[in-house]
Amino acid sequence: MTSDTRCQAEELQNENAQLKETMRTHAVVDQAVGIILALGQLTPEEGRDVLDGVSETTGIKLRHVSELIVDWARTGQLCSDIRTALDHQLTQHAPPAPAGE
């Protein structure tokens, strides 16, 4: 194998690893958005806004916040700062109450 071929193979392996990681990240973010949709009766766009807001408010990367929310759905345990930020974001994005309530 020539050095050019070896270099190209390494570049392709690195690119493949990056693509796999991106797919895993998107999957966990999508799962967290789904959980938020169920909690807040929101649209997918609103769910993503809530997730982004929790990430921004806490200063924790989106992927890690998503992982914590997905774990919470499984275990029932969520650290208080994430829970507080999530509750706040859900309140901000809550659909309006029907008239007369």
N, CA, C and O of each residue as an XYZ file, in Angstrom:
404
protein
N       0.850     -1.172      0.000
C       0.000      0.000      0.000
C       0.896      1.234      0.000
O       1.820      1.334      0.807
N       0.625      2.168     -0.897
C       1.424      3.383     -0.958
C       1.017      4.330      0.171
O      -0.040      4.180      0.784
N       1.873      5.294      0.424
C       1.575      6.248      1.510
C       0.326      7.078      1.185
O      -0.432      7.431      2.089
N       0.105      7.393     -0.109
C      -1.097      8.135     -0.501
C      -2.347      7.302     -0.237
O      -3.343      7.812      0.275
N      -2.291      6.033     -0.584
C      -3.430      5.145     -0.368
C      -3.691      4.978      1.127
O      -4.843      4.989      1.560
N      -2.643      4.826      1.903
C      -2.774      4.684      3.359
C      -3.381      5.944      3.964
O      -4.239      5.865      4.843
N      -2.937      7.099      3.494
C      -3.447      8.370      3.992
C      -4.937      8.522      3.654
O      -5.725      8.973      4.487
N      -5.310      8.148      2.440
C      -6.712      8.217      2.035
C      -7.566      7.258      2.870
O      -8.684      7.595      3.262
N      -7.035      6.074      3.136
C      -7.767      5.100      3.952
C      -7.967      5.629      5.370
O      -9.046      5.464      5.940
N      -6.958      6.255      5.940
C      -7.076      6.833      7.280
C      -8.100      7.960      7.303
O      -8.899      8.069      8.233
N      -8.068      8.798      6.267
C      -9.038      9.892      6.186
C     -10.454      9.345      6.109
O     -11.354      9.872      6.763
N     -10.666      8.296      5.321
C     -11.993      7.696      5.208
C     -12.433      7.065      6.529
O     -13.605      7.154      6.894
N     -11.514      6.434      7.242
C     -11.847      5.846      8.541
C     -12.234      6.929      9.534
O     -13.191      6.765     10.290
N     -11.498      8.037      9.539
C     -11.823      9.158     10.428
C     -13.185      9.758     10.085
O     -13.988     10.054     10.970
N     -13.427      9.929      8.802
C     -14.713     10.478      8.363
C     -15.855      9.536      8.748
O     -16.909      9.992      9.189
N     -15.655      8.247      8.587
C     -16.660      7.259      8.955
C     -16.947      7.307     10.458
O     -18.105      7.238     10.870
N     -15.916      7.421     11.264
C     -16.093      7.503     12.719
C     -16.865      8.766     13.096
O     -17.730      8.732     13.971
N     -16.551      9.874     12.438
C     -17.262     11.129     12.713
C     -18.737     11.021     12.328
O     -19.606     11.505     13.052
N     -19.014     10.397     11.208
C     -20.403     10.224     10.767
C     -21.183      9.335     11.738
O     -22.343      9.613     12.040
N     -20.558      8.284     12.220
C     -21.215      7.406     13.196
C     -21.526      8.162     14.483
O     -22.605      8.007     15.054
N     -20.587      8.975     14.934
C     -20.799      9.758     16.154
C     -21.923     10.769     15.952
O     -22.739     10.976     16.850
N     -21.969     11.392     14.794
C     -23.035     12.343     14.482
C     -24.391     11.652     14.499
O     -25.363     12.203     15.014
N     -24.459     10.461     13.943
C     -25.720      9.710     13.937
C     -26.155      9.374     15.360
O     -27.337      9.486     15.683
N     -25.223      8.966     16.213
C     -25.554      8.665     17.615
C     -26.054      9.914     18.331
O     -27.011      9.857     19.103
N     -25.406     11.029     18.073
C     -25.814     12.282     18.702
C     -27.226     12.666     18.267
O     -28.054     13.032     19.101
N     -27.502     12.586     16.977
C     -28.837     12.922     16.480
C     -29.886     11.998     17.080
O     -30.986     12.443     17.409
N     -29.565     10.736     17.226
C     -30.521      9.783     17.779
C     -30.880     10.126     19.216
O     -32.058     10.112     19.573
N     -29.896     10.432     20.041
C     -30.181     10.738     21.449
C     -30.908     12.069     21.569
O     -31.774     12.216     22.432
N     -30.582     13.031     20.735
C     -31.291     14.317     20.753
C     -32.748     14.100     20.336
O     -33.657     14.643     20.964
N     -32.971     13.324     19.301
C     -34.339     13.033     18.856
C     -35.137     12.311     19.939
O     -36.322     12.589     20.120
N     -34.504     11.393     20.653
C     -35.187     10.697     21.743
C     -35.575     11.678     22.848
O     -36.689     11.617     23.370
N     -34.670     12.573     23.200
C     -34.956     13.565     24.243
C     -36.086     14.495     23.805
O     -36.954     14.831     24.611
N     -36.084     14.909     22.555
C     -37.159     15.747     22.044
C     -38.491     15.001     22.155
O     -39.505     15.590     22.532
N     -38.488     13.721     21.831
C     -39.711     12.921     21.948
C     -40.236     12.880     23.368
O     -41.445     12.965     23.586
N     -39.352     12.751     24.325
C     -39.755     12.748     25.739
C     -40.354     14.103     26.105
O     -41.379     14.172     26.783
N     -39.719     15.163     25.659
C     -40.214     16.507     25.944
C     -41.577     16.730     25.292
O     -42.450     17.360     25.888
N     -41.765     16.224     24.085
C     -43.056     16.355     23.412
C     -44.157     15.705     24.239
O     -45.247     16.257     24.390
N     -43.859     14.533     24.769
C     -44.842     13.826     25.584
C     -45.136     14.581     26.878
O     -46.280     14.600     27.332
N     -44.137     15.194     27.467
C     -44.315     15.934     28.716
C     -45.134     17.204     28.527
O     -46.013     17.517     29.330
N     -44.836     17.923     27.464
C     -45.397     19.255     27.317
C     -46.461     19.416     26.262
O     -46.970     20.519     26.063
N     -46.815     18.330     25.572
C     -47.797     18.407     24.489
C     -47.409     19.512     23.501
O     -48.202     20.399     23.184
N     -46.177     19.426     23.032
C     -45.608     20.447     22.162
C     -45.425     19.923     20.752
O     -45.538     18.723     20.502
N     -45.142     20.836     19.830
C     -44.751     20.455     18.479
C     -43.274     20.036     18.509
O     -42.562     20.357     19.461
N     -42.817     19.336     17.494
C     -41.389     18.990     17.459
C     -40.472     20.208     17.515
O     -39.424     20.163     18.158
N     -40.853     21.285     16.856
C     -40.029     22.499     16.886
C     -39.970     23.069     18.295
O     -38.908     23.491     18.752
N     -41.108     23.085     18.989
C     -41.139     23.588     20.357
C     -40.330     22.681     21.282
O     -39.643     23.160     22.184
N     -40.414     21.378     21.054
C     -39.636     20.438     21.857
C     -38.148     20.664     21.705
O     -37.399     20.609     22.680
N     -37.721     20.919     20.484
C     -36.302     21.204     20.243
C     -35.908     22.529     20.886
O     -34.810     22.660     21.426
N     -36.812     23.517     20.826
C     -36.536     24.804     21.478
C     -36.373     24.625     22.989
O     -35.497     25.237     23.600
N     -37.218     23.789     23.583
C     -37.119     23.511     25.022
C     -35.766     22.880     25.326
O     -35.078     23.299     26.257
N     -35.387     21.881     24.550
C     -34.115     21.196     24.766
C     -32.945     22.164     24.605
O     -32.017     22.162     25.414
N     -32.991     22.985     23.567
C     -31.939     23.996     23.373
C     -31.897     24.957     24.555
O     -30.818     25.331     25.016
N     -33.064     25.357     25.044
C     -33.133     26.277     26.178
C     -32.536     25.683     27.439
O     -31.849     26.376     28.189
N     -32.794     24.396     27.678
C     -32.211     23.728     28.851
C     -30.693     23.705     28.718
O     -29.978     23.967     29.685
N     -30.210     23.396     27.542
C     -28.771     23.361     27.304
C     -28.146     24.736     27.534
O     -27.117     24.855     28.200
N     -28.771     25.764     26.982
C     -28.238     27.116     27.126
C     -28.291     27.593     28.577
O     -27.333     28.180     29.081
N     -29.414     27.337     29.242
C     -29.600     27.797     30.622
C     -28.593     27.158     31.568
O     -28.053     27.820     32.454
N     -28.346     25.872     31.373
C     -27.456     25.153     32.288
C     -25.997     25.218     31.862
O     -25.105     24.938     32.663
N     -25.744     25.586     30.608
C     -24.370     25.602     30.106
C     -23.824     24.209     29.853
O     -22.610     24.007     29.805
N     -24.731     23.240     29.690
C     -24.339     21.852     29.434
C     -24.610     21.555     27.964
O     -25.653     21.936     27.432
N     -23.682     20.883     27.313
C     -23.821     20.593     25.889
C     -25.125     19.849     25.609
O     -25.596     19.048     26.416
N     -25.688     20.142     24.439
C     -26.971     19.584     24.030
C     -26.986     18.065     24.100
O     -27.953     17.476     24.585
N     -25.940     17.434     23.628
C     -25.909     15.972     23.639
C     -25.979     15.437     25.069
O     -26.694     14.471     25.335
N     -25.246     16.054     25.979
C     -25.228     15.568     27.364
C     -26.589     15.798     28.034
O     -27.079     14.928     28.753
N     -27.196     16.959     27.802
C     -28.539     17.210     28.331
C     -29.506     16.157     27.784
O     -30.337     15.625     28.519
N     -29.389     15.867     26.499
C     -30.255     14.859     25.880
C     -30.059     13.496     26.527
O     -31.031     12.799     26.820
N     -28.809     13.116     26.748
C     -28.526     11.830     27.399
C     -29.138     11.775     28.800
O     -29.696     10.751     29.197
N     -29.032     12.882     29.549
C     -29.590     12.923     30.902
C     -31.109     12.789     30.881
O     -31.682     12.112     31.733
N     -31.764     13.429     29.914
C     -33.221     13.346     29.813
C     -33.657     11.947     29.409
O     -34.643     11.431     29.935
N     -32.939     11.329     28.487
C     -33.263      9.955     28.083
C     -33.058      9.003     29.263
O     -33.877      8.112     29.487
N     -31.987      9.182     30.006
C     -31.755      8.358     31.203
C     -32.863      8.561     32.232
O     -33.304      7.610     32.877
N     -33.307      9.802     32.379
C     -34.386     10.121     33.314
C     -35.665      9.362     32.960
O     -36.371      8.875     33.842
N     -35.953      9.269     31.670
C     -37.150      8.538     31.237
C     -37.062      7.065     31.628
O     -38.081      6.424     31.885
N     -35.845      6.533     31.672
C     -35.624      5.124     32.045
C     -35.567      4.917     33.545
O     -36.099      3.934     34.060
N     -34.917      5.851     34.258
C     -34.611      5.630     35.677
C     -35.479      6.438     36.635
O     -35.605      6.087     37.808
N     -36.073      7.513     36.141
C     -36.836      8.399     37.012
C     -35.966      9.372     37.783
O     -36.468     10.091     38.647
N     -34.676      9.412     37.492
C     -33.754     10.292     38.206
C     -33.169     11.327     37.248
O     -32.650     11.006     36.179
N     -33.278     12.597     37.684
C     -32.737     13.706     36.900
C     -32.186     14.738     37.875
O     -32.865     15.121     38.828
N     -30.962     15.186     37.641
C     -30.354     16.153     38.566
C     -31.202     17.417     38.625
O     -31.859     17.789     37.653
N     -31.175     18.063     39.776
C     -32.097     19.160     40.053
C     -31.915     20.355     39.119
O     -32.901     20.997     38.757
N     -30.679     20.672     38.718
C     -30.500     21.834     37.847
C     -31.106     21.608     36.465
O     -31.669     22.529     35.874
N     -30.993     20.390     35.954
C     -31.608     20.070     34.666
C     -33.127     20.074     34.814
O     -33.835     20.609     33.960
N     -33.625     19.481     35.889
C     -35.079     19.422     36.108
C     -35.664     20.827     36.241
O     -36.716     21.113     35.671
N     -35.004     21.695     36.977
C     -35.472     23.070     37.146
C     -35.506     23.795     35.798
O     -36.489     24.459     35.469
N     -34.436     23.663     35.028
C     -34.368     24.317     33.711
C     -35.427     23.734     32.776
O     -36.051     24.472     32.014
N     -35.635     22.424     32.827
C     -36.638     21.779     31.981
C     -38.031     22.269     32.350
O     -38.818     22.618     31.469
N     -38.342     22.300     33.636
C     -39.650     22.789     34.074
C     -39.876     24.231     33.620
O     -40.964     24.583     33.166
N     -38.843     25.055     33.746
C     -38.948     26.458     33.328
C     -39.207     26.567     31.825
O     -40.075     27.326     31.392
N     -38.461     25.817     31.046
C     -38.634     25.854     29.592
C     -40.009     25.325     29.182
O     -40.644     25.878     28.283
N     -40.468     24.258     29.836
C     -41.789     23.718     29.521
C     -42.878     24.735     29.834
O     -43.847     24.856     29.085
N     -42.727     25.461     30.929
C     -43.702     26.495     31.296
C     -43.728     27.596     30.242
O     -44.797     28.078     29.867
N     -42.558     27.990     29.770
C     -42.480     29.051     28.747
C     -43.105     28.622     27.429
O     -43.640     29.459     26.702
N     -43.049     27.347     27.109
C     -43.537     26.856     25.831
C     -44.893     26.155     25.920
O     -45.377     25.591     24.939
N     -45.495     26.197     27.098
C     -46.771     25.493     27.299
C     -47.842     26.074     26.396
O     -47.921     27.289     26.216
N     -48.670     25.201     25.827
C     -49.788     25.711     25.018
C     -50.757     26.483     25.918
O     -50.899     26.159     27.097
N     -51.411     27.485     25.375
C     -52.344     28.263     26.183
C     -53.498     27.379     26.662
O     -53.933     26.464     25.962
N     -53.971     27.668     27.849
C     -55.116     26.929     28.389
C     -56.360     27.296     27.602
O     -56.514     28.442     27.180
N     -57.247     26.332     27.400
C     -58.502     26.628     26.691
C     -59.305     27.703     27.427
O     -59.226     27.818     28.650
N     -60.062     28.470     26.689
C     -60.881     29.541     27.275
C     -61.832     28.952     28.312
O     -62.395     27.874     28.122
N     -61.994     29.674     29.398
C     -62.924     29.233     30.427
C     -62.281     28.374     31.490
O     -62.981     27.913     32.391
N     -60.983     28.136     31.431
C     -60.322     27.319     32.452
C     -59.480     28.168     33.343
O     -58.845     27.656     34.265
